[in-house]
Every structure is written in structure tokens, then in C-alpha cells.
């Protein structure tokens, strides 16, 4: 044995489970998680999403039951995505006071008033072309789409949504939505902006879940995954426009961006563990390659450690029902 005496032994603080828990730097709880859900109008039964094992489209007529079930399990916040059967070129059903966007928020708040309801604010599920706004000969018309985003946001707020969550990735969308909400008296309705949203290949399973009609891509309005400085700039622009909370999407492949933004803002910061991240863990676990629960907790913990205050994750209900957190 060497006579050399080690002074620094980090292992001293890892000797027992109690010791490790005492010195754990990052903690995760259900308070940190938001459950994204898919709601289909006119459906008679639940539709499993093959690319996302365990995730289903909820028939609208079962939404109240499901929201009550989420609340009883300990879920405190949901984000609503609609599968509409009333699509058109502009997504006009989203600002219909009796359209699916409004109905989802109304049903959810009636079923569980304490549930925080975040209304995804976009048009991709409500347009015949699957893009996030109004098309013109140059692609998506940014400024025409801004006006429609304002209309959708007011409709969701009037129906009871606590957060407007614009994911359309239009320049100036936060400012336009804030102005529209304030003009209608919804000064207390918060905006959680998808402020740094990448044109990612990790969204694939979501397209099946949402029944996307998209042809082509969204690279002119979503961010280049290779750009770091621009990613920071995008979020800081949304902060300047009045966002109450910022978001990085996807989460896992962009932990460096999450940390960069965390160091530049004092606003709450969210991260979206997207469908592709979920699917990879699920399919790897089904193949016996990983332990699902441990990998889920590690991946969510890494997102939290990188700087996220809250995380959108399709694993939220599993963790709640299994009482893991």
C-alpha cells in the first residue's frame, strides 16, 4: 500500500443512500413536469400512437375524465394539442369561440379548476397544408400569421387557458400575442414562448400523433440546429417582447443551449422533452437495452441540471402513477 495519503476523497460523500441524498445538487418533482396531451374531436375511442408507446389520442368526449385522472395522479399542468377535423388554409377553427382550441381549455378547467392549462398556440394541426401559419408564394406569411395568432390566443384565454404557448416560431409573435391579450383585458394570462425552437428531426413521432399534413419542412421559420448564438438571441428577443417564460425545444440534444440561455436570463425556463426523445427511450427499454425508469429519471434530471425550471415530458403521467416522484 502506498504511504501517500489522499486529502481529497469525494467518495466520502457517496457512501450511503442517505449520504448521497443529502448532498444531491439537483432534485426532480412532479411540480417540475408538464404533461402534453393530444385531443381528437369526433373520435369514438382512444387511438394509440404506434411511434410513441403508451401515448394515445384522447377522444374529446373523454377529456374531462382524463383530466380528472391526471389531477388525481398528481399532475398539476397539461399542455393541449388538438387533432382537428375542421381544417382550412388558415386554421380559422382555432379562433372560433366554439372550436377545438377553446373547447379543450374549457373542458379541462371545468374538470379540474386547479389544473394549469397551457394552450399550444399554432396552426399546424388546423391547416390543410400542415404549416404553422398562412401560406403565400414565399412560404409562410409571418405578419399575417401574427394577427391570427393573436386571435387564437384571445380565444384560448377566454376559454380559461392559464398560459398561451406560441409554438409557431413567427418573428414578433410574443409581442403580437401580448398586445392582443391586453387589448381584450387578459392582462393576467401568461405567455410561455417556444422561444428557441429548432427545426429538429426529433419531432417525427409527434407528426403521427398530431396527424400532420405537412409537406416539405419548416426550416425558414424554425431554427438551424447548428446555430448557438442565434439560439440565445431568439430567446432574448422573446424576453424583450414580454414573454413570461422561455423554452428550448427539443431538450436533451440541446442542453448546451439550455445552459447558455439560463446564464443570460432570470425568466423561468422550460424545456420540451420531445416525441423522438420519448420514443428512443421507450423502444430501447422494450428491447431490453436500458432500464426505462432509471433512464427517464436521469434524462429529466440532466435537463433540470442544465437549467430548466420545468419540463414538458410524455413520461410525466407514468412517473406520477408509479409514484416515482
Steps between C-alpha positions, in 0.01 A plus 500: 500500500628843414596725787352791306194637684212637294355817646222542245266201491166594340385143565458594868173669404365202302527218753131438573164580334428751778838667448448520124152647546629758746751636252290467184521828310207460257157377602199408288133501601158489336487878552767524228307304236236592241309224320437562129175339380338439160124549473305387194159641420230267370686184603314213664796329662860550604753473219841357595800679350716219361815710495444604864419188704267582787377829349152528350276752334228575752145520359362842585201344671742332746711807566326599825546147638868499404572842649340389827718187489814707438417726794440206735835353398673824597546667162471875547537626145408387148569633153221445248546402135192451285437262213246696301262380232411857407812609313535773239774712343535733798409282800198719576346243735761605756334838554147365492352549848350151471795344315728228630762732652235670713321178589817329624579782744139532612457126563832469681438794733145385574625150582788611724498876570834475681671345196732741317395490135752603236350547155745422220453794265570409140320397181677185378225266625223723366616576145457290188868552413644426846710814527501725805338801333349652189670396177598744227721468192811548719400236754340590832389863523642611834298815564161369388558203728573734793151645481349153502716391793358791696148389419573142603663613824200712601266211425702263720525755780126565491444123533713489814856417390755610758788516253519581133789296358586626150691234304451644151853647497393827335715809552323737738241247617537572871453873455196447275339255742569719802341797328194295397452357850538837671260668258231249600565532872702180547793676662548214750519227236863393476707420191736205491690547179661222301777756478779277368340235280722301269408348163572163653481143375391395850139609432421201278261307729311821582401529134319165530342598831370830364401365157722752325428576134836673455682473170849644494657644815496796737862605465419858401336573833642244743865518601805338344615232751862599436459860625585586858522881506176531307333266749584734786391803299160348421417452868626843602283658229193329643591616849519857370156460341339407831519121536438380856687174446744379234548153351758291320367226271621222471662458841750214518706572186520870592611505863781738407246748364286461810799586717598793277154653529478429873813708548353792301152537653321500834169393344366151572637259241321195362626215287297259286606136505352431159341196338822368348676511836206315656486240224872421515480425872181295461626286214841449659328387821274263305810349342650442844789733429433739790307529825216733404429656839863575578568645154185716517605641836856554383393675181253727680755570772754601237251745348430647842872513583570689178269779610136412436245604762230286342493220244235392251519120495279215382642301793332728755189283547702176528713655774193634680305175489801293602562748785864520401513872586 
